[in-house]
Amino acid sequence: MKPAVTLRDLEPGQSAEVVEIASSDTGRLMKLSAFGIVPGSLVTLEQRYPACIVRIGETQLSLDGEVAQEIIIRAE
């Protein structure tokens, strides 16, 4: 099993399972969960710069670096 890293550590095109959201900001946690970014979900990084673009199912989402750093994942 690969170690857990942050979403920012993925390479574009890589997919990973979300393990944890390391944030104490309740509003941020609610917004991320509304988009399906919750522990157990599968995300694919499409772009890392200038913003992290991720795909969750058929949804594409842009995240700033601070938010991406709080999403702990396990790469496939």
TIDREN-265921 format. One record per residue: x, y, z of N, C-alpha, C in turn; residue in one letter. Coordinates in steps of 0.2 Angstrom, whole numbers, plus 2048, in hexadecimal, padded with zeros to 3 digits. Each point is the difference from the previous one (the first is absolute). Layout:
% residues N
XYZXYZXYZa;...
//
This chain:
% residues 76
8047FA8007FC806800804806800m;7FF8057FC8048067FF7FE805806k;8058048027FF8058067FB8057FEp;7FC8038057FC8067FF8048067FEa;7FE8047FB8038067FF7FA8057FFv;8028067FD7FB8057FF7FE8007F9t;7FB8037FE7FD8017F98058037FCl;8048058038058047FC8067FB7FEr;8017FA8038057FC7FE7FF7FC7FAd;7FA7FF7FE7FE7FC7FA8038047FAl;8017FB7FB8028037F97F98007FCe;8008057FB7FA8007FC7FE7FA7FDp;7FA7FD8007FE7FA7FD8007FB805g;8038008068007FB8067F9801803q;7FE7FA8037FA8008048027FD807s;7FB8028058027FE8067F9800804a;8017FC8067FA800805801805805e;7FB8048028008058058007FC807v;8058018048017FD8067FD804806v;8018077FF7FF8058068008077FDe;7FC8048038008077FF802803806i;8078038008038028067FF808801a;7F98018017FE8078017FC801806s;8008058047FC8018057FA8067FEs;8018027FA7FB8057FD7F97FC7FEd;7FB8018047FA7FC7FF7FD8027F9t;8008067FE7FD8027FA8047FD7FAg;8078008018047FD7FA7FE7F8800r;7FF7FD8067FF7F98007F97FF7FDl;7FB8048017F97FF7FD8008017F9m;8048057FD8018017F98037FB7FDk;8057FD8028047FA7FD7FB7FA800l;7FD7FF8057FB7FA8007FA8017FCs;7FE8067FF7FB8017FB8027FF7F9a;8068007FE8037FF7FA8027F87FFf;8007FD8068017F88008077FF802g;8048058028077FF8037FF7FE807i;8007FA8027FF7FD8068047FA801v;8027FD8068047FA8007FD7FB7FDp;8047FC7FC7FD7FA7FC7FF8027F9g;7FF8077FE7FF8017F98068007FCs;7FF7FF7F98068007FC8008067FCl;8068038008018077FC8067FF7FBv;8008037FB8058007FB8028077FFt;8078018008038077FF8018017F9l;7FD8057FD8008027F98068057FFe;8018058058048057FF803802807q;806802800803803807801807800r;8018037FB8028077FF7FC8047FBy;7FD8068018018048067FC7FE806p;7FB7FC7FF7FB7FE8058007F87FFa;7FE7FD8057FF7F88007F97FF7FDc;8007FD7FA7F97FE7FD8007F8801i;7FA7FF8047FF7F98017F97FD7FDv;8007FA7FF7FA7FD7FD7FD7FB805r;7FA8018027FC7FB8057FA7FE7FCi;8017FA7FD7FA7FD7FC8008047FAg;7FA8047FF7FF8047FA801807801e;802802807801807802807802800t;8028067FD806802800800806805q;805801804801805805807803800l;800806801806804801801802807s;8067FE803802801807806804801l;8018058048068038018057FB804d;8068028008057FC8037FF7FF807g;7FE8058047FF7FE8077FA7FB801e;7FB8007FD7FB7FB8008037F97FEv;8038007FA8037FA7FE8057FD805a;8038048048057FD8057FD7FD805q;7F98028027FD7FD8057FC7F97FEe;8007FE7FA7FD7FA7FE8057FB800i;8007FB8048047FB8017FE7FA7FCi;8047FD7FC7FE7FB7FB8057FA800i;7FE7FB7FD8047FA7FF8007FE7F9r;8068017FD8007FF7F87FF7F97FFa;7FD7FF7FA7FF7F97FD8067FE7FDe;
//
